[in-house]
Amino acid sequence: MLSAVLENIRNRRSVRLFDNKDISESDIQTVLQAANHAPSAHNQQSWRFIVVRGAKKQDLAGLVSRKAADFPKTSSALLRMAARSISSAPVVVGVVNTGEMIKHASDLFSLDRRNSQEFFKVMEIQSSAAAIQNLLLAATDLGISSVWLGVLMLIKDDMLSFFEESDGEFMAAVPLGYSEKTKAMPSKKSLEAKVKYL
């Protein structure tokens, strides 16, 4: 029998359309706390979570939809799909790296700032990815559906500006909501194809 954690990992799905049921403030706080408890490089916790609801969320959907026109057909279609996900979800959580790791880690580790910037940038990305995964799994545990909208990296500067985080780096927007439709598990490649033992 699998533990609750392993069950949530197995059961999590990317859901892109939601019904109109709202999410309680306590559940939002629970998923944000889970995200904030993620491991981070040297415990810098250089992330920020931006909760978007109501009219502001519809403004975000409108921005994404408008920006879709600037891209070729496939990218445009994916951006329009992302706009629909944002519009139908009661809550969207934006995730932005603050850049604090990049700003201060060179001093912490006595490294040349110019040469170490990319190194610490990757550390911030890894940390935020762990926080986002925690958020997704916590949502699954609460019966809340979610999707990580990676396509929004195409308009990352616009996303940063919308989130009023001009000094940071856009990482993700995660719509949260409820869906009556349960998707089947997508096919996964075998472990034999993905694991190497040395």
C-alpha positions in Angstrom: 0.0 0.0 0.0 1.4 3.4 -1.0 1.8 6.3 1.4 -0.3 9.4 1.0 2.7 11.2 -0.5 3.3 8.5 -3.1 -0.5 8.4 -3.9 -0.5 12.1 -4.5 2.5 11.8 -6.8 0.8 9.0 -8.7 -2.6 10.8 -8.9 -1.5 14.3 -9.8 -2.7 15.4 -13.3 -2.4 18.6 -15.3 -5.9 20.0 -15.5 -6.5 22.9 -17.8 -10.2 23.7 -17.4 -12.0 24.2 -14.1 -15.6 24.6 -12.8 -16.7 27.8 -11.0 -16.3 26.5 -7.4 -14.1 28.8 -5.3 -11.1 27.7 -3.2 -11.1 28.5 0.5 -8.6 30.9 1.9 -7.4 28.1 4.3 -6.7 25.8 1.3 -4.8 28.5 -0.5 -2.7 29.1 2.6 -2.1 25.3 2.9 -0.7 25.0 -0.7 1.4 28.2 -0.2 2.8 26.8 3.0 3.7 23.6 1.2 5.5 25.5 -1.5 7.3 27.6 1.0 8.6 24.5 2.8 10.4 23.3 -0.3 14.2 22.8 -0.1 16.1 25.8 -1.4 19.8 26.2 -2.3 21.6 27.3 0.9 18.2 28.0 2.4 18.0 31.3 0.5 14.3 30.8 -0.2 14.6 33.3 -3.1 11.0 32.9 -4.4 7.9 34.9 -4.2 4.3 33.7 -4.6 1.7 36.0 -6.2 -1.9 35.1 -5.6 -4.2 36.4 -8.4 -8.1 36.3 -8.2 -11.2 38.0 -9.4 -10.9 40.9 -11.9 -7.1 40.9 -11.7 -7.1 37.3 -12.8 -9.3 38.1 -15.8 -6.9 40.9 -16.7 -4.1 38.3 -16.7 -6.1 36.0 -19.0 -6.7 38.9 -21.3 -3.0 39.8 -21.4 -2.0 36.2 -22.3 -4.7 36.1 -24.9 -3.6 39.3 -26.5 0.0 38.3 -26.5 -0.9 35.1 -28.3 -1.4 37.1 -31.5 2.4 37.9 -31.6 3.4 34.3 -32.0 3.3 31.6 -34.7 0.3 29.3 -34.9 1.4 26.5 -32.5 2.7 28.8 -29.8 -0.3 31.1 -30.3 -2.7 28.2 -29.8 -0.9 27.1 -26.6 -1.0 30.6 -25.2 -4.7 30.9 -25.9 -5.2 27.6 -24.2 -3.3 29.0 -21.2 -5.5 32.1 -21.2 -8.6 29.8 -21.0 -7.0 27.9 -18.1 -6.3 31.2 -16.2 -9.8 32.5 -16.9 -11.6 29.4 -15.7 -9.6 28.9 -12.5 -10.7 30.7 -9.4 -7.1 31.3 -8.3 -3.7 31.6 -10.1 -0.4 31.5 -8.2 2.5 33.2 -9.9 6.0 32.1 -8.9 8.9 34.5 -9.3 12.5 34.3 -8.4 13.6 37.4 -6.5 17.3 37.2 -7.5 18.4 37.3 -3.9 20.6 34.2 -4.4 22.3 35.8 -7.3 22.8 39.1 -5.5 24.2 37.7 -2.3 25.6 34.3 -2.9 28.8 35.5 -4.5 29.6 37.3 -1.3 28.6 34.2 0.7 30.9 31.9 -1.2 33.7 34.4 -2.1 33.3 33.8 -5.8 33.7 36.2 -8.7 30.3 37.7 -9.3 30.5 37.8 -13.1 31.4 34.1 -13.4 29.1 32.8 -10.7 25.9 34.5 -11.8 24.7 31.7 -14.1 25.6 29.1 -11.4 23.4 30.8 -8.8 20.7 31.5 -11.3 20.3 27.8 -11.9 20.2 27.2 -8.1 17.3 29.7 -7.9 15.5 27.9 -10.7 16.0 24.5 -9.1 14.7 25.9 -5.8 11.6 27.4 -7.3 10.9 24.2 -9.2 10.9 22.3 -5.9 8.5 24.8 -4.5 6.1 24.5 -7.5 6.1 20.7 -7.2 5.3 21.0 -3.5 2.4 23.3 -4.4 1.1 20.9 -7.0 1.2 17.9 -4.7 -0.4 19.8 -1.8 -3.2 20.9 -4.1 -3.7 17.2 -5.2 -3.9 16.2 -1.6 -6.7 18.7 -1.0 -8.6 17.6 -4.1 -7.6 20.7 -6.0 -6.7 20.5 -9.6 -3.8 22.4 -11.1 -1.5 22.9 -14.1 2.0 24.4 -14.5 1.7 26.7 -17.5 5.2 26.4 -18.9 4.3 28.1 -22.2 4.0 31.5 -20.4 7.9 31.6 -20.5 7.3 32.9 -24.0 6.0 36.1 -22.4 8.1 36.1 -19.2 8.8 39.8 -19.3 5.1 40.6 -19.6 4.3 38.2 -16.8 6.9 39.8 -14.5 5.5 43.2 -15.2 2.0 42.0 -14.5 3.1 40.5 -11.2 4.8 43.8 -10.4 8.1 42.0 -9.9 10.3 43.8 -12.4 13.6 42.9 -10.6 12.9 39.2 -10.5 12.6 36.3 -12.9 9.3 34.7 -13.9 9.2 31.0 -13.2 5.5 29.8 -13.4 1.9 30.5 -13.3 -0.2 27.8 -11.7 -4.0 27.9 -12.1 -5.8 26.2 -9.2 -9.4 25.0 -9.2 -11.8 22.0 -9.2 -12.6 19.8 -12.1 -15.1 16.9 -12.3 -13.2 15.3 -15.1 -10.4 13.0 -14.1 -7.8 12.4 -16.8 -6.2 9.1 -17.3 -2.5 8.7 -16.4 -0.5 9.7 -19.4 1.9 7.0 -20.7 5.3 7.1 -19.1 8.5 5.6 -20.5 9.8 2.7 -18.6 12.4 3.1 -15.9 14.7 0.9 -17.9 14.7 3.6 -20.6 15.4 6.4 -18.1 17.7 4.9 -15.4 21.3 4.1 -15.6 23.2 2.3 -12.8 27.0 2.8 -12.5 
